[in-house]
Protein backbone atom coordinates (compact mmCIF):
# COMPACT_ATOMS: atom_id res chain seq x y z
CA UNK A 1 0.00 0.00 0.00
CA UNK A 2 1.31 3.42 -0.88
CA UNK A 3 0.65 6.23 1.53
CA UNK A 4 -0.07 9.67 0.14
CA UNK A 5 1.98 12.40 1.75
CA UNK A 6 4.52 14.96 0.59
CA UNK A 7 5.85 16.00 4.01
CA UNK A 8 6.73 13.95 7.10
CA UNK A 9 3.64 12.69 8.88
CA UNK A 10 4.81 14.21 12.18
CA UNK A 11 4.44 17.64 10.64
CA UNK A 12 0.88 17.29 9.33
CA UNK A 13 -0.55 18.80 12.51
CA UNK A 14 2.17 21.43 12.86
CA UNK A 15 1.31 25.09 13.25
CA UNK A 16 2.87 25.92 9.88
CA UNK A 17 0.93 23.30 7.89
CA UNK A 18 -2.34 24.16 9.60
CA UNK A 19 -1.82 27.90 9.08
CA UNK A 20 -1.26 27.33 5.36
CA UNK A 21 -4.41 25.21 5.14
CA UNK A 22 -6.48 27.87 6.91
CA UNK A 23 -5.03 30.51 4.58
CA UNK A 24 -6.12 28.39 1.61
CA UNK A 25 -9.65 28.28 3.02
CA UNK A 26 -9.61 32.05 3.46
CA UNK A 27 -8.46 32.54 -0.12
CA UNK A 28 -11.26 30.30 -1.36
CA UNK A 29 -13.86 32.21 0.63
CA UNK A 30 -12.66 35.44 -0.99
CA UNK A 31 -12.88 33.97 -4.48
CA UNK A 32 -9.12 33.91 -5.02
CA UNK A 33 -8.85 30.24 -5.95
CA UNK A 34 -6.34 27.73 -4.61
CA UNK A 35 -2.72 28.63 -4.06
CA UNK A 36 0.31 26.41 -3.71
CA UNK A 37 0.35 26.27 0.07
CA UNK A 38 -1.50 22.98 0.32
CA UNK A 39 0.12 19.58 0.01
CA UNK A 40 -0.18 18.38 -3.58
CA UNK A 41 -2.48 15.49 -2.75
CA UNK A 42 -4.72 17.73 -0.63
CA UNK A 43 -4.84 20.43 -3.30
CA UNK A 44 -5.88 17.89 -5.96
CA UNK A 45 -8.57 16.58 -3.63
CA UNK A 46 -9.88 20.11 -3.00
CA UNK A 47 -10.07 20.68 -6.75
CA UNK A 48 -12.12 17.48 -7.15
CA UNK A 49 -14.28 18.51 -4.21
CA UNK A 50 -14.98 21.91 -5.75
CA UNK A 51 -16.51 20.24 -8.81
CA UNK A 52 -19.17 18.81 -6.50
CA UNK A 53 -19.29 21.45 -3.76
CA UNK A 54 -18.54 25.03 -4.87
CA UNK A 55 -18.72 26.27 -1.27
CA UNK A 56 -16.79 24.29 1.43
CA UNK A 57 -19.11 25.67 4.08
CA UNK A 58 -21.97 23.65 2.61
CA UNK A 59 -20.05 20.36 2.60
CA UNK A 60 -21.54 18.01 5.15
CA UNK A 61 -22.27 14.30 5.48
CA UNK A 62 -25.76 12.95 4.95
CA UNK A 63 -27.50 9.70 5.81
CA UNK A 64 -28.02 7.38 2.86
CA UNK A 65 -30.47 4.91 4.43
CA UNK A 66 -32.64 4.13 7.44
CA UNK A 67 -31.40 2.10 10.42
CA UNK A 68 -33.28 -0.98 9.23
CA UNK A 69 -31.86 -0.69 5.73
CA UNK A 70 -28.37 -0.13 7.12
CA UNK A 71 -28.45 -3.30 9.20
CA UNK A 72 -29.57 -5.39 6.22
CA UNK A 73 -26.93 -3.79 3.99
CA UNK A 74 -24.16 -4.36 6.55
CA UNK A 75 -24.97 -8.02 7.05
CA UNK A 76 -25.04 -8.63 3.29
CA UNK A 77 -21.72 -6.87 2.69
CA UNK A 78 -18.44 -8.84 2.50
CA UNK A 79 -16.92 -6.50 5.10
CA UNK A 80 -19.16 -8.07 7.75
CA UNK A 81 -17.00 -11.20 7.65
CA UNK A 82 -13.83 -9.36 8.71
CA UNK A 83 -15.30 -7.09 11.38
CA UNK A 84 -14.05 -9.36 14.22
CA UNK A 85 -10.48 -8.71 13.00
CA UNK A 86 -11.09 -4.96 12.86
CA UNK A 87 -12.63 -5.02 16.34
CA UNK A 88 -9.75 -6.97 17.85
CA UNK A 89 -6.90 -5.03 16.23
CA UNK A 90 -8.32 -1.50 16.13
CA UNK A 91 -11.57 -1.01 18.04
CA UNK A 92 -10.57 -2.56 21.37
CA UNK A 93 -7.28 -0.58 21.64
CA UNK A 94 -9.11 2.65 20.71
CA UNK A 95 -11.81 2.47 23.41
CA UNK A 96 -9.78 4.47 25.92
CA UNK A 97 -7.30 6.16 23.60
CA UNK A 98 -9.40 9.00 22.21
CA UNK A 99 -9.79 7.43 18.77
CA UNK A 100 -12.66 6.36 16.54
CA UNK A 101 -12.57 3.44 14.13
CA UNK A 102 -14.81 3.62 11.07
CA UNK A 103 -15.33 1.07 8.30
CA UNK A 104 -17.00 2.19 5.09
CA UNK A 105 -18.05 0.59 1.83
CA UNK A 106 -16.52 1.16 -1.61
CA UNK A 107 -18.67 4.26 -2.09
CA UNK A 108 -17.45 6.01 1.05
CA UNK A 109 -20.57 5.27 3.12
CA UNK A 110 -19.82 4.46 6.77
CA UNK A 111 -21.16 1.09 7.88
CA UNK A 112 -19.58 0.81 11.34
CA UNK A 113 -18.22 3.49 13.72
CA UNK A 114 -16.84 2.47 17.11
CA UNK A 115 -14.23 3.46 19.67
CA UNK A 116 -13.94 6.08 22.40
CA UNK A 117 -17.44 6.73 23.75
CA UNK A 118 -17.03 10.46 24.37
CA UNK A 119 -15.49 10.94 20.94
CA UNK A 120 -18.36 9.09 19.31
CA UNK A 121 -20.79 11.48 20.94
CA UNK A 122 -18.83 14.50 19.67
CA UNK A 123 -18.52 13.02 16.19
CA UNK A 124 -22.29 12.76 15.91
CA UNK A 125 -22.32 16.55 15.55
CA UNK A 126 -20.72 16.27 12.11
CA UNK A 127 -22.70 13.09 11.30
CA UNK A 128 -19.68 10.81 11.49
CA UNK A 129 -21.99 7.89 12.22
CA UNK A 130 -22.99 4.57 10.66
CA UNK A 131 -25.17 5.14 7.63
CA UNK A 132 -23.57 8.47 6.65
CA UNK A 133 -22.03 9.24 3.26
CA UNK A 134 -18.42 10.46 3.62
CA UNK A 135 -17.38 10.33 -0.03
CA UNK A 136 -15.50 13.25 -1.59
CA UNK A 137 -18.61 14.13 -3.58
CA UNK A 138 -20.52 14.71 -0.34
CA UNK A 139 -18.08 16.10 2.24
CA UNK A 140 -15.05 16.93 0.13
CA UNK A 141 -11.56 16.04 1.30
CA UNK A 142 -11.44 13.57 4.20
CA UNK A 143 -9.34 10.47 4.79
CA UNK A 144 -12.09 7.91 4.01
CA UNK A 145 -13.37 9.59 0.84
CA UNK A 146 -9.97 10.64 -0.48
CA UNK A 147 -8.40 7.22 0.20
CA UNK A 148 -11.12 5.69 -1.97
CA UNK A 149 -10.70 8.34 -4.68
CA UNK A 150 -6.94 7.68 -4.86
CA UNK A 151 -7.10 4.00 -3.92
CA UNK A 152 -4.23 4.35 -1.48
CA UNK A 153 -3.50 5.21 2.14
CA UNK A 154 -4.28 8.81 3.06
CA UNK A 155 -3.78 11.02 6.12
CA UNK A 156 -5.65 14.33 6.49
CA UNK A 157 -4.97 16.70 9.38
CA UNK A 158 -7.20 19.43 10.76
CA UNK A 159 -7.76 22.32 8.37
CA UNK A 160 -6.69 20.18 5.40
CA UNK A 161 -10.27 18.88 5.46
CA UNK A 162 -12.41 20.56 2.82
CA UNK A 163 -15.33 21.08 5.19
CA UNK A 164 -14.67 23.60 8.01
CA UNK A 165 -16.92 21.46 10.19
CA UNK A 166 -14.24 18.74 10.25
CA UNK A 167 -11.26 20.99 11.09
CA UNK A 168 -11.04 19.88 14.74
CA UNK A 169 -10.36 16.33 13.58
CA UNK A 170 -7.52 14.38 11.94
CA UNK A 171 -7.77 11.00 10.29
CA UNK A 172 -5.95 8.12 8.59
CA UNK A 173 -7.66 5.79 6.10
CA UNK A 174 -6.61 2.74 4.08
CA UNK A 175 -8.65 1.05 1.30
CA UNK A 176 -9.45 -2.64 1.70
CA UNK A 177 -9.33 -4.81 -1.41
CA UNK A 178 -11.10 -7.98 -2.46
CA UNK A 179 -8.41 -10.71 -2.26
CA UNK A 180 -9.80 -12.50 -5.33
CA UNK A 181 -10.59 -9.71 -7.80
CA UNK A 182 -8.42 -6.90 -6.40
CA UNK A 183 -11.31 -4.42 -6.52
CA UNK A 184 -11.93 -2.13 -3.57
CA UNK A 185 -14.43 -3.45 -1.03
CA UNK A 186 -14.26 -0.53 1.36
CA UNK A 187 -12.08 1.60 3.62
CA UNK A 188 -10.83 1.46 7.22
CA UNK A 189 -10.38 4.76 9.03
CA UNK A 190 -8.95 6.05 12.32
CA UNK A 191 -10.30 9.47 13.37
CA UNK A 192 -9.33 11.58 16.38
CA UNK A 193 -6.87 14.27 17.37
CA UNK A 194 -3.30 14.78 16.14
CA UNK A 195 -2.37 11.20 17.13
CA UNK A 196 -4.69 9.98 14.39
CA UNK A 197 -2.11 11.05 11.79
CA UNK A 198 0.96 9.74 13.60
CA UNK A 199 3.34 7.42 11.74
CA UNK A 200 2.48 4.46 13.96
CA UNK A 201 -1.25 5.02 13.29
CA UNK A 202 -0.75 4.64 9.55
CA UNK A 203 1.31 1.49 10.05
CA UNK A 204 -1.31 0.06 12.42
CA UNK A 205 -4.20 0.65 10.02
CA UNK A 206 -2.29 -0.76 7.04
CA UNK A 207 -1.35 -3.87 9.05
CA UNK A 208 -4.96 -4.30 10.16
CA UNK A 209 -6.23 -4.06 6.59
CA UNK A 210 -3.66 -6.64 5.46
CA UNK A 211 -4.80 -8.97 8.26
CA UNK A 212 -8.46 -8.43 7.33
CA UNK A 213 -7.81 -9.19 3.65
CA UNK A 214 -5.96 -12.37 4.66
CA UNK A 215 -8.82 -13.38 6.95
CA UNK A 216 -11.34 -12.88 4.16
CA UNK A 217 -9.26 -15.19 1.95
CA UNK A 218 -9.29 -17.83 4.70
CA UNK A 219 -13.06 -17.52 5.11
CA UNK A 220 -13.55 -18.01 1.40
CA UNK A 221 -11.27 -21.05 1.26
CA UNK A 222 -13.16 -22.58 4.16
CA UNK A 223 -16.43 -21.84 2.40
CA UNK A 224 -15.31 -23.88 -0.60
CA UNK A 225 -14.56 -26.96 1.53
CA UNK A 226 -17.20 -29.62 2.26
CA UNK A 227 -19.31 -28.55 5.20
CA UNK A 228 -18.27 -30.15 8.52
CA UNK A 229 -20.68 -31.23 11.18
CA UNK A 230 -20.79 -30.29 14.85
CA UNK A 231 -20.70 -32.82 17.70
CA UNK A 232 -24.49 -32.79 17.74
CA UNK A 233 -24.60 -33.73 14.08
CA UNK A 234 -25.66 -30.34 12.71
CA UNK A 235 -23.85 -28.78 9.78
CA UNK A 236 -21.56 -25.95 10.82
CA UNK A 237 -22.68 -22.56 9.61
CA UNK A 238 -20.69 -20.86 6.87
CA UNK A 239 -20.55 -17.08 6.71
CA UNK A 240 -22.89 -15.77 4.02
CA UNK A 241 -21.50 -12.26 3.58
CA UNK A 242 -18.25 -13.23 1.87
CA UNK A 243 -19.02 -12.33 -1.70
CA UNK A 244 -20.87 -9.83 -3.80
CA UNK A 245 -22.37 -11.39 -6.90
CA UNK A 246 -20.63 -9.72 -9.82
CA UNK A 247 -20.35 -9.74 -13.60
CA UNK A 248 -17.18 -8.87 -15.47
CA UNK A 249 -17.71 -7.55 -19.00
CA UNK A 250 -14.77 -5.18 -19.44
CA UNK A 251 -12.10 -5.92 -22.01
CA UNK A 252 -13.34 -9.39 -23.01
CA UNK A 253 -15.54 -10.89 -25.73
CA UNK A 254 -17.43 -12.92 -23.16
CA UNK A 255 -18.68 -12.39 -19.62
CA UNK A 256 -17.62 -13.97 -16.34
CA UNK A 257 -20.18 -14.14 -13.57
CA UNK A 258 -19.10 -14.67 -9.95
CA UNK A 259 -21.70 -15.87 -7.46
CA UNK A 260 -21.33 -17.65 -4.14
CA UNK A 261 -17.64 -18.32 -4.67
CA UNK A 262 -18.04 -19.86 -8.12
CA UNK A 263 -17.01 -18.34 -11.45
CA UNK A 264 -18.76 -19.12 -14.72
CA UNK A 265 -17.79 -18.00 -18.22
CA UNK A 266 -20.74 -16.87 -20.34
CA UNK A 267 -21.20 -16.61 -24.08
CA UNK A 268 -21.39 -13.15 -25.58
CA UNK A 269 -25.18 -13.30 -25.95
CA UNK A 270 -25.70 -14.51 -22.39
CA UNK A 271 -23.35 -11.83 -21.06
CA UNK A 272 -25.37 -9.21 -22.93
CA UNK A 273 -28.66 -10.42 -21.50
CA UNK A 274 -27.35 -10.73 -17.95
CA UNK A 275 -25.84 -7.24 -18.15
CA UNK A 276 -29.17 -5.76 -19.24
CA UNK A 277 -30.99 -7.46 -16.38
CA UNK A 278 -28.39 -6.19 -13.90
CA UNK A 279 -28.84 -2.66 -15.26
CA UNK A 280 -32.63 -2.92 -14.88
CA UNK A 281 -33.37 -4.51 -11.48
CA UNK A 282 -37.06 -3.66 -11.91
CA UNK A 283 -37.19 -6.21 -14.74
CA UNK A 284 -37.61 -6.26 -18.52
CA UNK A 285 -40.13 -7.87 -20.82
CA UNK A 286 -39.09 -10.14 -23.68
CA UNK A 287 -39.90 -7.38 -26.18
CA UNK A 288 -37.79 -4.85 -24.27
CA UNK A 289 -34.86 -7.27 -24.17
CA UNK A 290 -35.24 -7.90 -27.90
CA UNK A 291 -34.92 -4.17 -28.62
CA UNK A 292 -31.93 -3.74 -26.33
CA UNK A 293 -29.98 -6.93 -27.09
CA UNK A 294 -30.46 -7.54 -30.81
CA UNK A 295 -29.17 -5.18 -33.53
CA UNK A 296 -31.59 -6.72 -36.01
CA UNK A 297 -35.32 -7.23 -35.60
CA UNK A 298 -35.94 -10.03 -33.13
CA UNK A 299 -39.14 -11.37 -31.67
CA UNK A 300 -40.04 -11.96 -28.07
CA UNK A 301 -40.01 -15.67 -28.88
CA UNK A 302 -36.33 -15.50 -29.80
CA UNK A 303 -35.53 -13.80 -26.48
CA UNK A 304 -37.59 -16.28 -24.47
CA UNK A 305 -35.71 -19.19 -26.02
CA UNK A 306 -32.35 -17.59 -25.26
CA UNK A 307 -33.41 -16.75 -21.71
CA UNK A 308 -34.41 -20.37 -21.20
CA UNK A 309 -30.90 -21.44 -22.20
CA UNK A 310 -29.32 -18.80 -19.94
CA UNK A 311 -31.38 -19.87 -16.94
CA UNK A 312 -30.41 -23.50 -17.53
CA UNK A 313 -26.69 -22.63 -17.72
CA UNK A 314 -26.83 -20.64 -14.50
CA UNK A 315 -28.92 -23.25 -12.67
CA UNK A 316 -26.54 -26.08 -13.62
CA UNK A 317 -23.68 -24.26 -11.94
CA UNK A 318 -25.62 -23.64 -8.77
CA UNK A 319 -25.50 -19.87 -8.89
CA UNK A 320 -27.99 -17.81 -6.93
CA UNK A 321 -28.77 -15.41 -9.76
CA UNK A 322 -31.03 -17.46 -12.05
CA UNK A 323 -33.33 -14.86 -13.65
CA UNK A 324 -37.00 -14.87 -12.74
CA UNK A 325 -39.69 -14.23 -15.35
CA UNK A 326 -42.76 -12.07 -16.00
CA UNK A 327 -40.90 -9.77 -16.29
CA UNK A 328 -37.36 -11.13 -16.55
CA UNK A 329 -35.44 -9.90 -13.51
CA UNK A 330 -32.63 -10.97 -11.20
CA UNK A 331 -33.45 -12.23 -7.70
CA UNK A 332 -30.53 -10.34 -6.13
CA UNK A 333 -28.15 -7.49 -6.89
CA UNK A 334 -25.46 -8.22 -9.47
CA UNK A 335 -22.52 -5.81 -9.46
CA UNK A 336 -21.29 -5.08 -13.00
CA UNK A 337 -17.67 -3.94 -13.32
CA UNK A 338 -18.57 -1.41 -16.02
CA UNK A 339 -21.18 0.15 -13.74
CA UNK A 340 -18.58 0.35 -10.95
CA UNK A 341 -16.36 2.34 -13.31
CA UNK A 342 -19.23 4.73 -14.06
CA UNK A 343 -20.02 5.13 -10.36
CA UNK A 344 -16.42 6.04 -9.58
CA UNK A 345 -16.34 8.50 -12.49
CA UNK A 346 -19.55 10.20 -11.34
CA UNK A 347 -17.99 10.60 -7.87
CA UNK A 348 -14.84 12.14 -9.36
CA UNK A 349 -12.77 9.07 -8.43
CA UNK A 350 -11.38 8.57 -11.92
CA UNK A 351 -8.12 7.00 -10.72
CA UNK A 352 -10.10 4.34 -8.96
CA UNK A 353 -12.19 3.87 -12.12
CA UNK A 354 -9.03 3.51 -14.19
CA UNK A 355 -7.65 0.95 -11.73
CA UNK A 356 -10.50 -1.50 -12.38
CA UNK A 357 -11.00 -0.69 -16.07
CA UNK A 358 -9.83 -3.60 -18.23
CA UNK A 359 -10.91 -2.36 -21.63
CA UNK A 360 -14.12 -1.63 -23.57
CA UNK A 361 -17.41 -3.25 -22.60
CA UNK A 362 -17.82 -6.53 -24.55
CA UNK A 363 -15.87 -5.19 -27.59
CA UNK A 364 -17.52 -7.50 -30.14
CA UNK A 365 -21.07 -6.87 -29.00
CA UNK A 366 -23.43 -5.18 -31.45
CA UNK A 367 -26.36 -5.07 -29.02
CA UNK A 368 -27.70 -1.49 -29.11
CA UNK A 369 -27.82 -1.06 -25.31
CA UNK A 370 -24.37 -2.59 -24.83
CA UNK A 371 -22.93 -0.38 -27.57
CA UNK A 372 -24.27 2.69 -25.77
CA UNK A 373 -22.84 1.50 -22.45
CA UNK A 374 -19.47 0.82 -24.05
CA UNK A 375 -19.34 4.30 -25.54
CA UNK A 376 -20.41 5.97 -22.30
CA UNK A 377 -17.83 4.18 -20.14
CA UNK A 378 -14.92 4.66 -22.54
CA UNK A 379 -15.71 8.29 -23.33
CA UNK A 380 -16.23 9.39 -19.72
CA UNK A 381 -13.08 7.63 -18.56
CA UNK A 382 -10.96 9.16 -21.31
CA UNK A 383 -12.34 12.64 -20.64
CA UNK A 384 -11.69 12.31 -16.91
CA UNK A 385 -8.10 11.15 -17.42
CA UNK A 386 -7.27 13.88 -19.92
CA UNK A 387 -8.88 16.53 -17.71
CA UNK A 388 -6.88 15.33 -14.71
CA UNK A 389 -3.62 15.45 -16.63
CA UNK A 390 -1.55 13.85 -13.85
CA UNK A 391 1.46 12.08 -15.44
CA UNK A 392 0.92 8.71 -13.74
CA UNK A 393 -2.79 8.71 -14.55
CA UNK A 394 -2.21 9.58 -18.21
CA UNK A 395 0.49 6.91 -18.54
CA UNK A 396 -1.78 4.29 -16.98
CA UNK A 397 -4.46 5.21 -19.52
CA UNK A 398 -1.98 4.99 -22.41
CA UNK A 399 -1.21 1.40 -21.39
CA UNK A 400 -4.73 0.43 -22.49
CA UNK A 401 -4.99 -1.08 -26.01
CA UNK A 402 -7.71 1.41 -26.96
CA UNK A 403 -5.28 4.30 -26.38
CA UNK A 404 -2.75 3.06 -28.92
CA UNK A 405 -3.95 5.48 -31.63
CA UNK A 406 -5.11 8.28 -29.31
CA UNK A 407 -2.78 11.01 -30.57
CA UNK A 408 -4.24 13.65 -28.26
CA UNK A 409 -3.60 11.53 -25.17
CA UNK A 410 -0.03 10.72 -26.22
CA UNK A 411 0.74 14.38 -26.87
CA UNK A 412 -0.72 15.27 -23.48
CA UNK A 413 1.72 12.81 -21.92
CA UNK A 414 4.57 14.71 -23.56
CA UNK A 415 3.35 17.98 -22.07
CA UNK A 416 2.95 16.69 -18.51
CA UNK A 417 5.95 14.36 -18.23
CA UNK A 418 9.07 15.99 -16.73
CA UNK A 419 11.87 16.43 -19.26
CA UNK A 420 14.16 14.04 -17.37
CA UNK A 421 11.56 11.31 -16.83
CA UNK A 422 12.90 7.87 -17.83
CA UNK A 423 9.47 7.08 -19.28
CA UNK A 424 9.62 9.97 -21.71
CA UNK A 425 11.66 8.25 -24.44
CA UNK A 426 8.98 5.61 -25.04
CA UNK A 427 6.27 8.29 -25.26
CA UNK A 428 8.32 10.32 -27.75
CA UNK A 429 8.92 7.23 -29.90
CA UNK A 430 5.25 6.27 -29.92
CA UNK A 431 4.13 9.82 -30.71
CA UNK A 432 6.49 10.01 -33.68
CA UNK A 433 5.21 6.62 -34.88
CA UNK A 434 1.64 7.94 -34.66
CA UNK A 435 2.58 10.97 -36.75
CA UNK A 436 3.99 8.67 -39.42
CA UNK A 437 1.04 6.26 -39.30
CA UNK A 438 -1.80 8.76 -39.12
CA UNK A 439 -0.25 11.73 -40.85
CA UNK A 440 -0.93 13.71 -37.68
CA UNK A 441 0.37 17.29 -37.40
CA UNK A 442 3.83 17.70 -35.82
CA UNK A 443 3.68 17.16 -32.07
CA UNK A 444 5.68 18.47 -29.17
CA UNK A 445 7.99 15.53 -29.70
CA UNK A 446 9.31 16.88 -33.00
CA UNK A 447 8.68 20.60 -32.78
CA UNK A 448 10.97 21.45 -29.90
CA UNK A 449 14.46 20.14 -29.09
CA UNK A 450 13.81 20.31 -25.36
CA UNK A 451 11.38 17.40 -25.65
CA UNK A 452 14.07 15.16 -27.06
Secondary structure, 3 states (H helix, E strand, C coil): CCEECCCCHHHCCCHHHHHHHHHHHHHHHCCCCCCCCCCHHHHHHHHHHHHHCCCHHHCCCEECCCHHHHHHHHHHCHHHHHHHHHHHHHHHHHCCCCEEEEEEECCCEEEEEEECHHHHHHHHHHCCCCCEECCHHHHCCCHHHHHHHHCCEEEEEHHHCCCHHHCCCEEEEEEEECCCCCCEEEEEEEEECHHHHCHHHHHHHHHHHHHHHHHHHHHHHHHHCCCCECCCCCECCCCCCCCCCEEECECCCCEEEEECCEEEEECHHHHHHHHHHHHCCCCECHHHHHHHHCCCCCCHHHHHHHHHHHHHHHHHCCCCCCCECCCEECCCCCEEHHHHHHHHHHCCCHHHHHHHCCCCECCCCCCHHHHHHHHHHHHHHHHHHHHHCCHHHHHHHHCCHHHCCCHHHHHHHHHHCCCCCCCHHHHHHHHHHHHHHHCCCCCHHHHCHHHC
